[in-house]
């Protein structure tokens, strides 16, 4: 992630999602966010159209990413592992062409709605 993108995401966290976040850790290639329910999120967004939003909630995973597999998914390469690695569905959270900050914001809004 670029430093600017990382700072933009941190700004969004502090301005819009402080009610659900207990801690944020900056790491060399990702952002780790701790949530009020004890779960955590790792954000990787190395370039404009490649990203991974991984939410670990107990033994459940919710990961929205652009890894180039699951070609049968209508939103390929964007897809969501919904609850487990094997349950892969279309991406209903982000939109092609949206800026990274808007995709991040939409993911965090979805997370908030699930808490």
Secondary structure, 3 states (H helix, E strand, C coil): CCHHHHHHHHHHHHHHCCCCEEEEEEECCEEEEEECCCCEEEEEEEECCEEEEEEEECCEEEEEECCCCCCCCCCCCCEEEEECCCCEEECCCCCCCCCHHHHHHHHHHHHHHHC
